[in-house]
Amino acid sequence: MEAKRKVIYFCVTNDLSTDQRMQKICTSLSVAGYEVHLIGRKLTNSLSINIEGVFCHRMSLIFTKGKLFYLEYNLRLFIFLLFRRFDAVCAIDLDSISAAFLVGVIRRKKKIYDAHEYFTEVPELEGRPFSKSIWEWVGRRFVHKSNLAYSVGPQLAEVLSQKYGFPFEVIRNVSRYREFTENRQIKTAPYILMYQGVLNEGRGLGEIIQSLEQLSDCQLWIAGDGVLLGELKEIAEKASVSTRVRFLGKISPYELPAISRQAFIGLNLLRADSLNYYYSLANKFYDYQMVGIPSINMNFPEYKSANEQFRSSLLINTLDPIDIAVAVKSLIEDPALYAALQENGLAASKVMNWELESQKLVTIYQKLWI
């Protein structure tokens, strides 16, 4: 008699349609033989979603932000999970761990913590000591109850292991492998600068837009949505560069590579005073490599380490618009450097890709039931 498949519920507060990491994780575990359910949000502007082999559950919530949002989400998640059959529940970051782990304890099921980021150090909690203290308490209360915990990079995994006294594995948010077969034609003006991701505080978007004042032969394409959309449009107007900034909105992970590969440079610029960003290892870093474009990143530990192995990007120390413009100009004016970074990135993508990283993911999940 064939054994029943293990059932895992993944719980996230994100819009599922643009969450590349969760789509990759859930698909890989489904292929490995698990019955996978993914719980998230549905917003008014959410794209349709169909993840092969994965059951998706999307909540339309009354509240969309703040304490009432987190309270409503966790109450509804608790009720939803309490009456479902499952073998393991995975909380994605601290904002879903309360309900997920409470049900896991009550039902005596495996509990998994996936730390996408250093949640207690996100810019949104800066200057809000009471809110930060709540999330610190949530972390201390629940993370140590994990049967398995992992994060996106070695630096953050080490920090979280020390903080919570529980070992964190590393599952990098690398890209699915795509063979780059296009001709390496020299790109000419207008040079497209590409940003993909959420439009949130601390991601250097205002500074990037202002850098266009020094880059008359460049355009900026922004793929994503977020709370800063209106503010960024105002910055572009004030800097008189609005005609060279394209806000592309939400784009599905399957359509994004075809757009990104049209760019000249990919951008991943972050505030240095945020520990969450300082220890980050963003998926866009690998996405840019995979489509054959060099990127400009911050000189933070993970990007510095990656560049020491495969130099595929330029690293800068500040978010000053002038420094951003200087880095862009250095790639425009030095075709040999650009070509070298491009080739290095393509070489890196052959050993740093989801097809290889997912094997480690499947292995650590298998250990849950040994």
Residue pairs with C-beta under 8 A, 6 or more apart in sequence:
5 33
5 34
5 35
6 33
6 34
6 35
6 87
6 88
6 369
7 34
7 35
7 37
7 85
7 86
7 87
7 88
8 29
8 34
8 35
8 36
8 37
8 86
8 87
8 88
8 89
8 90
8 112
8 365
9 37
9 38
9 39
9 81
9 84
9 86
9 88
9 89
9 90
9 100
10 22
10 25
10 26
10 36
10 37
10 38
10 39
10 90
10 92
10 114
11 39
11 77
11 81
11 89
11 90
11 91
11 92
11 96
11 99
11 100
12 19
12 22
12 38
12 39
12 40
12 92
12 93
12 96
13 40
13 41
13 70
13 73
13 92
13 93
13 95
13 96
14 22
14 40
14 41
14 92
15 40
15 41
15 42
15 43
15 46
15 250
16 22
16 23
16 38
16 40
16 41
16 46
16 49
16 51
16 56
16 58
17 46
17 47
17 48
17 49
17 250
17 252
18 47
18 224
18 250
18 251
18 252
18 253
19 40
20 173
20 253
20 283
21 116
21 152
21 173
21 283
22 38
22 40
22 92
23 51
23 54
23 253
24 173
24 176
24 354
24 358
25 114
25 171
25 358
25 361
26 36
26 38
26 51
26 54
27 51
27 52
27 53
27 54
28 354
28 358
28 361
28 362
29 36
29 361
29 362
29 365
30 36
30 52
30 53
30 54
31 53
32 362
32 365
34 365
35 55
36 53
36 54
36 55
37 54
37 55
37 56
37 57
37 84
37 86
38 51
38 54
38 55
38 56
38 57
39 57
39 58
39 59
39 77
39 80
40 56
40 57
40 58
40 59
41 58
41 59
41 60
41 61
41 73
42 58
42 59
42 60
43 64
45 225
45 249
45 250
46 58
46 250
47 250
47 252
49 56
49 58
50 56
57 80
59 73
59 76
59 77
61 69
61 72
61 73
61 76
62 72
63 69
63 71
63 72
67 131
70 95
73 95
73 96
73 99
74 96
74 98
74 99
75 99
77 96
77 99
77 100
78 99
78 102
78 103
81 89
81 99
81 100
81 103
82 103
82 106
82 107
86 107
86 109
87 109
87 110
87 369
88 104
88 109
88 110
88 111
88 112
88 147
88 368
89 100
89 101
89 103
89 104
89 109
89 110
89 111
89 112
90 100
90 111
90 112
90 113
90 114
91 97
91 100
91 101
91 111
91 112
91 113
91 114
91 142
92 114
92 116
93 114
93 115
93 116
93 117
93 119
94 119
94 120
94 135
94 138
94 139
94 142
94 143
95 119
97 113
97 138
97 139
97 142
97 143
98 138
98 142
100 111
101 111
101 142
101 145
101 146
103 109
104 110
104 111
104 145
105 111
105 145
110 147
110 148
110 368
110 369
111 145
111 146
111 147
111 148
112 146
112 147
112 148
112 149
112 368
113 142
113 143
113 146
113 148
113 149
113 150
114 149
114 150
114 151
114 171
115 149
115 150
115 151
115 152
115 156
115 160
115 168
116 151
116 152
116 173
117 152
117 156
117 276
117 280
118 156
118 159
118 160
118 275
118 276
118 279
119 135
119 139
119 276
120 132
120 135
120 136
120 139
121 274
121 275
121 276
122 274
122 276
123 200
123 201
123 202
123 271
123 274
123 276
123 277
124 200
124 201
125 131
125 132
125 135
126 274
139 163
139 164
140 164
143 149
143 160
143 164
143 166
144 164
144 165
144 166
146 166
147 368
148 169
148 364
148 365
148 367
148 368
149 160
149 164
149 166
149 167
149 168
149 169
150 157
150 168
150 169
150 170
150 171
150 364
151 157
151 160
151 168
151 169
151 170
151 171
152 170
152 171
152 172
152 173
152 280
152 281
153 170
153 172
153 279
153 280
153 281
153 302
154 170
154 302
154 305
155 279
155 281
155 301
155 302
155 305
156 168
156 279
156 280
156 281
156 302
157 168
157 169
157 170
158 168
159 275
159 279
160 168
161 167
161 168
169 360
169 364
171 357
171 360
171 361
171 364
172 281
172 286
172 352
172 357
173 281
173 282
173 283
173 286
174 283
174 286
174 352
174 353
174 354
174 356
174 357
175 283
175 286
175 287
175 289
175 290
175 349
175 353
175 354
176 290
176 353
176 354
176 355
177 290
177 349
177 350
177 353
177 354
177 355
178 257
178 290
178 291
180 290
180 291
180 292
180 346
180 349
182 261
182 292
184 292
184 339
184 342
186 335
187 264
189 217
189 218
190 217
190 218
190 219
190 244
191 215
191 217
191 218
191 219
191 264
191 265
191 328
191 332
192 218
192 219
192 220
192 221
192 262
192 263
192 264
192 265
193 208
193 215
193 218
193 219
193 220
193 221
193 263
193 264
193 265
193 267
193 328
194 220
194 221
194 223
194 259
194 260
194 263
194 265
194 266
194 267
194 288
194 293
195 203
195 205
195 208
195 220
195 221
195 222
195 223
195 224
195 266
195 267
195 268
195 284
196 222
196 223
196 224
196 251
196 256
196 260
196 266
196 284
196 287
197 203
197 223
197 224
197 282
197 284
198 224
198 225
198 226
199 205
199 222
199 224
199 225
199 226
199 227
199 228
199 229
199 232
200 226
200 227
200 228
201 227
201 228
202 270
202 271
202 274
202 277
203 269
203 270
203 271
203 277
204 267
204 269
204 270
204 271
204 319
204 324
205 222
205 228
205 232
206 228
206 231
206 232
206 235
207 269
207 319
207 320
207 321
207 324
208 220
208 267
208 269
208 321
208 324
209 220
209 232
209 235
209 236
209 239
209 241
209 245
210 235
210 239
210 321
211 321
211 322
211 324
211 325
211 328
212 218
212 220
212 239
212 241
212 244
212 245
213 239
213 240
213 241
213 321
214 321
214 322
214 325
214 329
215 325
215 328
215 329
217 332
218 244
218 264
218 328
219 244
219 245
219 246
220 241
220 244
220 245
220 246
221 246
221 248
221 259
221 263
222 232
222 245
222 246
222 247
222 248
223 248
223 249
223 250
223 251
223 256
223 259
223 260
224 248
224 249
224 250
224 251
225 249
225 250
229 247
232 245
232 247
233 242
233 245
233 247
236 242
236 245
248 259
251 259
256 287
257 287
257 290
257 291
260 266
260 287
260 288
260 291
260 293
261 291
261 292
261 293
263 293
264 293
264 331
264 332
265 293
265 294
265 295
265 296
265 328
265 331
266 284
266 287
266 288
266 293
266 294
266 295
266 296
267 295
267 296
268 282
268 284
268 285
268 288
268 295
268 296
268 297
268 298
268 303
269 296
269 297
269 298
269 316
269 319
269 324
270 277
270 278
270 280
270 298
270 300
270 319
271 277
271 319
272 278
272 298
272 300
272 317
272 318
272 319
277 298
277 300
278 300
278 301
279 300
279 301
279 302
280 300
280 302
281 302
281 303
281 306
284 295
285 295
285 297
285 303
285 306
285 313
286 349
286 352
286 353
288 294
288 295
288 313
288 345
289 295
289 312
289 345
289 346
289 348
289 349
289 352
290 345
290 349
290 353
292 342
292 345
292 346
293 342
293 345
294 312
294 313
294 314
294 331
294 338
294 341
294 342
294 345
295 312
295 313
295 314
295 345
296 313
296 314
296 315
296 316
296 324
296 327
296 328
297 303
297 307
297 313
297 314
297 315
297 316
298 315
298 316
298 317
299 315
299 316
299 317
303 313
303 315
304 315
306 312
306 313
306 348
307 313
307 315
309 348
310 344
310 345
310 347
310 348
310 352
311 340
311 341
311 344
312 341
312 342
312 344
312 345
312 348
313 341
313 345
314 327
314 330
314 331
314 341
316 323
316 324
316 327
317 323
330 337
331 337
331 338
331 341
332 338
